Amino acid sequence: IDAYPKNKYLFFKPDSMAARGALLIAGDGDQRENILEAWLGTMMSNGVMINEHENCKAIKRAEDGDYFTVQTEKGEQREPLVYRARRVVVALGNRGTPMRLGVSGEEIQIRRTGHPEDKVIYQLSNPDNFKQRKMMIVGGGNAAVEASVDLVARRHGNQIEFRSADEINDVTLVVRSGFTNDIKFGNKLLLYHCIDEGKVKVFWDTGVKEVRDREVVLMDPFTRVEKATVANDYIIALIGGAPPTKFLESIGITIPKS
């Protein structure tokens, strides 16, 4: 949740599902910042220690007792650390490493703000970082829909207010083969509202063929025939992630092939 876009509205659970656990999840949902404040406060008050910027590299069962050794690397210097734990909870989620577009020009460096930066990025941390830009969102899931909305509007709970002329972006959403099955109904409503108001343009059944400095070439994803060339400053590719299968297998967890 900490990595989600600023002011993102999160839906907690289906209405038919009863709340469980010690963390407060009253109502249908809440803003990212409110959730973090409440949940981090609960953790701190219960003595939970949080080590940020530290990656788990290996988990091994000890040979001389009922415990595990956990090997990590901390910070940019990758300082090696070792912990002992009676039990280890692996809570990685299924986001994994972001999937890439795999097209020509994906690694291109641009200069929009006076210094080199990637043209293709793989998450939207803060929509306010982009103003009056030509933005392309690639993806058909909740993250792609929410990013498209957030770049043209500000959220107030589960409602939106369109950005002013000096802040709004020119947004194009590229969807390869329809929305994913888990997309939330509320997200669809907000996106369709943005489309109806002319704030977001959508290319259905479309893929990216080539990335250039100031434009993107789009194609039919099945025939690879070019469909359009769109003026563009940045691409945000939100097409899912590769699950951490290798890491899980390295610590002894069997992943079903099916």
N, C-alpha and C positions, 0 to 999 in steps of 0.2 A: 504494500500500500504506500510505503514511503517513496517508492519509485514511480507511482502514478502521477499523472499531470496535476499541477496546482489547481485547486478548487474542484477537482473531479467529484461528481456525485456517485456514491456507491450504493447499490441495492444489496441489502443484507441477505435476503433469503426469499423463497416463495412464500406467499401469504399463508399457505396451508401448512407450512413447516413450523413446529414449535421451537422456540429459542432454547438452546442448551449451552452450558458452560458458564464461566464466571465473568466473561467480558460483556459489557452492556451493549445490546443491539436492539434498543427500543425503536419501534417505528419501521417504516419501509426501507429507510436508508439514511445517509447523512453525507456531508462534505468530507473530503479526504482529511482536511486539517482538524476538524472536530473529532473524527475517529482516532487519528493519531494522538491527539491530546488526551483523550479519554483512555485509550488502550495503553499508551506508554505510561500514563500516570498510574494505572492499575498495576502494571508490571514493576515500576519503580517502588511502589508502596509495598510490594511483596518481595522485594529484595532480588529481583531478576537482574543479572549482570549482562550488558550488551556490549560485545566487542565488534565495532564496525570496521570496515576495510580490512577484513581478515578472511582468507579463503581456506576452506578445509581441503587438504590434499590427500589424506589417507586416514582410514580407520582400521585398526588391527586389534584382534582379540589377544589379550596377554597370555603368555604361555605359563605364567606362574600364579594365576589367580583368576577370579571371576570379575574381570574388568576389561576395559578397552583403553588403548592409547590412540589419541586423536592428534594427527600432525597437521599444522596449519602454517600459512605464510601471512604476515601482517604488514600492511602499508606498502608504499611504493618500493621500499627497499627489500620487500619480501623476506622479512625477518622470520626465520624458522622457529616455531614454538611447538611444544608437546604438552598435551593435557592427559590426565587420567580420568576416566569416568566409569561409574558402575554400569550405567545405561546410556545409550546414545539415541536420540530421536532425530531421524533424518527427515527434515521438513523442507524439501527443495522446491516443491511445487512442480508444475509441468511446463513452466515458461522456457527454461533452459537458455541456450544460446540463440539469439535471433536468427531466423532464416534470412538468407540473402536473395537478392533478385536474380543473380547469376547472369547478368547481361553486360554487354560492352559499355564501358564508361562508368560502371558502378563505383569504382575507386577514385573518380575524378575529384580533384581539389579545386575549390573556388575561392574568390575573394569578394564577398558581399559586405563584409564589415571591416575591410582593411587588412585582414590577416588570413592566412590559409586555413580552410576548414573543409570538412567533408560535405559534399553536396547531398549524398544519400545518408540519412540517419535512421536509426532503428527504434527510437522511442521519443515520445513528446513529453519532456519533463515539465516545461512551463510554456504554455501558449503565448504568454506575454513577451517571450523572446522574439516573436515574429510579428511584424506590423507592416502592412501594405506590401506584402510579399506575394509572389505567385507560388502557391504551395500545391504539391500533388501528394495525396495520400493513397497508398497502395494497400489494399486489403479488404476483406469482406466480413470481419468480425467486429465485436464490440469496441475494441481499441481503435480500429480504423474509423468507425462511425463517430465515436466520441471525439477523436482528434479533429475530424472534419467540422463538427459542430463547434468545438472549443476555439477554433481558429477564426470563426466568424461571429461568435457570440460569447457572452459571459453568463455563467450559471448562477442562479439564485435558487438554491434547493434543487428541485427537479424541473424548474422553469428556466428559460433563457431570455436574454435581452441582447439584441444584435449590437455589435461593436460600432463605435463611431467611425466616420469616414477616414480619420487619420490613424485608426488602429486595425480596421478590418482587413483581412487577407483575401486574395483571389484564390479560391480553393477548388481543386478538381479531385474527385474521388474516383479511383480506378478499381473496378471489381472484376475479378477474373471469371467467376462462374456463379454469381449469386451470393447472398449472405450465408454465413455459417448457421448451423442449426441452433446454436445456443444464444443467438443474438437476442437482446432484451427488447420487449415490445416498446418500452419507454424510449429507448435509444432510436428505434425506427421512427417513432412519432416525431422526435426532435429533428432527425435528419430530413424527413419528408417536409417538415415545416420550412427548413432552410432551403430545400430544393424548390419548393413552391414560391418562396420569396426571392428566388434568383440568387441566393447567397452561395450555393454549392452546386457545381456541375458534376454529373456522374457519367462515366463511361462503363456501361455494362458489358459483360462478356469480352473483356479487353485485358491485354497484358502489356508490359513494357518491353520494347524491343531494343532501345538504345538510349543511353543517357548522355546528353551533351551539356556544355557549359550553361547555355541559356534556354535550352529546350529539351523536351523528351519526345521520343518517337514511340507511338503506341501501335499495337498490332492485334489482329485476331489471334488468340492464344492457341488455336488449333491448326489453322492454316498458315499462320505467321505472316499473313498479308498485312501490309501497313494500313492503318486506319486513320491516323491523324498525327500531326506534329504540334505539340502544345508548348507555348512559352512557359518557362519555369525557372524559379530560383532555387527551391529546395524540394527534395523528395523525402517523405517519411514512409518507410516501408514497414508495415505492421502486418506481416503475413505469417505470424506464428513463430514458434521456436523449436529448435532441435532438443529433445529431452536429454537429460544428463545420463544417458544409458551407460556410457563407458565408465563413468565414475561409480555408478551404482554397482556395476559388475565387478569393478576393481575392489570393492569392499565386501564382496561375497554375496550380493543379492542377484538372484536369478530373474531375468526379464523374459517373460513369455514371448516367443517369436510371433505369435498370432495376435 
